[in-house]
Amino acid sequence: MAFSAPCESVVGDKYRYHIYGEGEKNTQWRFGAPPNFDAVNKLFEEGRTKEWPKGSLEETVQNFVKTWEMELFYKTNTDDFKTIDVEKYKFVLNGRPALLLEQVRKMGGYNAMLQTSMPERLRDYNPTVETPASSLKEFETTFPRGFAFEIVQVFSGPPVILYKFRHWAFMEGPFKGHAPTGEMIEFYGFAIFEVDESMKAGKVEFFYDPSDVLGGLLRGPTIDASETSQNPTLQCPFLNQI
């Protein structure tokens, strides 16, 4: 099975399909309009360790996953999903019980990716109480330039795509009462996407250590809530994405 890149990639975001164009004219967006990825695209281009040839399997998988993330995080109507088989979709994190699409949507993308068995009293970030909107706001505040993603290696192509990935960002905003450190937060992991003939994901599995994300966010000193409200640099920016 081979990928075929949608023509919308020419007129929309250069790394993500299905944002603009005739096929998206009625799309329902979480914040009322298509997200803008300019900041995180710049972060990606400045910090990536691989620059894959155009049209290569690696580049196409990378764009496909970026598009999948975008749709899951920012489209609110499953009828608008073009990279997901809404009837069959299952999400699995680190061998935990599979989540159906509706469960992931109710939790939010970040919360699904940060599931934990840690006792609630020990959770600095609790994905069971955060909403999709609150989790997006939290991480967009912490990472005002976005949370960049790249493919490090592709081990197999469709219908079962296995790849190694890298995510990174700079903590330039507060996180759960901890002051920004300016440090890079970085982690690696593996993922498996099972796709059909139309390149829609039916099952997605991720393997990585969530503490690689949260541990770095708790290094900064604690700050008073009044300091955040008085300092505009610590307030939530507008729509900076993954």
C-alpha positions in Angstrom: 0.0 0.0 0.0 1.3 3.5 -0.9 0.6 6.9 0.5 -1.0 9.6 -1.7 -0.6 13.1 -0.4 -3.8 15.2 -0.6 -3.7 18.2 -2.9 -4.8 20.4 0.0 -1.3 20.3 1.3 -0.4 22.8 -1.4 -2.8 25.5 -0.3 -2.9 24.8 3.4 -0.3 24.1 6.1 2.8 22.7 4.4 3.0 19.8 6.9 -0.7 19.1 7.5 -3.5 18.3 5.2 -7.3 18.9 5.7 -7.1 22.4 7.2 -8.1 24.5 4.3 -9.8 24.0 0.9 -13.2 23.0 -0.4 -13.2 19.9 1.8 -13.0 21.9 5.0 -15.4 24.7 4.3 -17.9 23.3 6.8 -15.5 21.9 9.3 -16.2 22.5 12.9 -13.1 23.8 14.7 -12.6 23.7 18.5 -11.8 27.4 18.6 -14.1 28.5 15.7 -11.4 28.7 13.1 -8.6 26.6 11.6 -5.5 26.5 13.8 -2.4 28.3 12.8 0.8 26.3 13.0 3.3 28.9 11.9 5.1 29.1 15.3 5.5 25.4 15.7 6.5 24.9 12.1 9.3 27.3 12.6 10.4 25.5 15.8 10.3 22.2 13.9 12.4 23.5 11.1 15.0 25.0 13.4 15.2 22.0 15.7 14.7 18.9 13.6 17.4 16.3 13.5 16.3 14.8 10.2 15.2 16.5 6.9 13.6 13.8 4.9 13.5 13.9 1.0 10.2 15.2 -0.3 7.9 12.3 -1.2 9.9 9.8 0.9 8.1 7.3 3.1 9.5 9.1 6.2 8.3 12.5 5.1 4.9 11.2 4.2 4.5 9.4 7.5 5.6 12.5 9.3 3.0 14.7 7.6 0.3 12.0 8.1 0.9 11.9 11.8 1.0 15.7 12.1 -2.4 15.7 10.3 -3.8 13.0 12.6 -2.7 15.1 15.7 -4.3 18.2 14.2 -7.6 16.5 13.5 -7.8 14.8 16.9 -6.9 18.0 18.8 -8.8 20.6 16.9 -11.8 19.2 15.0 -14.9 18.7 17.1 -17.1 16.8 14.7 -16.1 13.2 13.8 -17.7 13.6 10.4 -14.8 16.0 9.6 -12.1 13.4 10.4 -10.2 12.2 7.3 -7.3 10.4 8.9 -9.3 8.3 11.3 -11.7 5.4 10.9 -14.3 6.7 13.4 -16.1 3.3 13.6 -13.0 1.2 14.3 -10.6 3.6 16.0 -8.8 2.5 19.1 -6.0 4.3 21.0 -3.6 2.4 23.2 -0.9 4.0 25.5 1.9 1.8 26.8 -0.2 -1.4 26.7 -3.1 0.1 28.8 -6.7 -0.8 27.9 -7.7 0.5 24.5 -9.7 3.7 24.4 -12.4 4.2 21.7 -12.6 7.5 19.7 -15.4 9.0 21.8 -13.4 8.3 25.0 -10.4 10.0 23.6 -12.4 13.0 22.4 -14.0 13.4 25.9 -10.6 13.2 27.6 -8.7 15.4 25.1 -5.5 14.5 23.2 -3.0 15.6 25.9 -5.0 13.7 28.6 -5.1 10.5 26.6 -1.3 10.7 26.0 -0.6 11.4 29.7 -2.7 8.6 31.3 -1.2 7.4 34.5 -1.7 4.8 37.3 -0.1 7.1 39.9 -2.3 7.8 42.9 -4.2 11.1 42.4 -2.7 12.7 45.4 0.8 12.4 43.8 -0.3 13.8 40.4 1.0 17.3 39.6 -0.9 17.0 36.4 -4.1 15.0 36.6 -5.5 13.9 33.2 -8.7 12.6 34.8 -9.8 16.1 35.8 -8.5 18.2 33.0 -10.8 18.9 30.0 -9.8 19.0 26.3 -9.9 22.8 26.5 -8.1 23.2 29.8 -5.3 20.8 28.8 -4.8 22.7 25.5 -4.6 26.0 27.4 -2.2 24.5 29.9 0.3 23.3 27.4 -0.1 26.2 25.0 0.8 28.5 27.9 3.8 26.4 28.9 5.0 26.0 25.3 4.1 29.3 23.6 6.1 28.2 20.5 4.4 24.9 20.3 5.3 21.2 20.8 7.3 20.1 17.8 7.2 16.5 16.4 9.5 14.7 14.0 9.9 11.2 12.6 13.3 9.7 13.5 13.0 6.4 11.7 10.2 4.4 9.9 10.5 0.7 10.3 7.5 -0.3 8.2 5.0 1.3 5.9 1.3 0.8 5.5 -0.9 -1.0 6.4 1.0 -1.3 9.7 3.2 1.8 10.1 5.9 1.4 12.9 8.1 4.4 13.6 10.3 6.1 16.1 9.5 9.7 17.0 10.9 12.7 18.8 8.8 15.5 20.5 10.4 18.7 21.9 9.5 22.2 23.1 10.8 25.0 25.3 9.3 25.7 28.7 8.8 29.4 28.3 5.5 29.7 30.3 4.4 28.4 33.7 3.1 24.9 34.4 0.8 24.1 37.3 2.3 26.8 39.5 5.9 26.2 38.4 7.9 29.0 36.9 9.2 28.6 33.3 12.8 27.5 33.1 13.4 28.2 29.4 14.8 24.6 29.1 14.0 22.2 26.2 11.6 19.4 27.1 12.4 16.4 24.9 11.3 12.8 24.6 11.5 9.9 22.3 9.1 7.0 21.7 7.6 4.5 19.3 4.2 4.3 17.7 2.2 1.8 15.6 -0.5 3.0 13.2 -2.8 0.4 11.6 -4.4 2.0 8.5 -6.9 0.9 5.8 -6.8 1.3 2.0 -7.9 4.9 2.4 -5.1 5.7 4.9 -7.5 6.0 7.8 -6.2 4.9 11.2 -8.1 2.1 12.8 -5.8 1.5 15.7 -3.0 3.6 17.2 -0.5 2.5 19.8 2.1 4.7 21.5 5.0 3.6 23.7 6.9 6.3 25.7 7.5 7.5 29.2 5.2 10.4 30.2 7.5 11.3 33.0 10.0 12.5 30.4 7.5 15.3 29.7 6.1 16.1 33.1 9.4 15.8 35.0 11.1 18.7 33.2 8.0 20.9 33.8 8.3 20.7 37.5 11.9 21.8 37.9 11.1 25.5 38.1 10.4 27.2 41.4 6.8 27.5 42.5 5.2 30.9 41.8 2.4 32.8 43.4 -0.9 32.9 41.4 -1.0 36.7 41.6 2.4 36.8 39.8 0.9 35.0 36.9 -2.0 37.3 36.6 0.1 40.4 36.8 2.9 39.3 34.4 1.6 39.3 30.8 4.5 37.1 29.7 3.1 34.3 31.9 -0.4 34.4 30.4 -1.8 32.1 27.8 -0.9 32.9 24.2 -3.4 32.6 21.4 -3.3 29.3 19.6 0.2 27.9 19.5 -0.1 24.2 18.6 1.6 20.9 18.5 
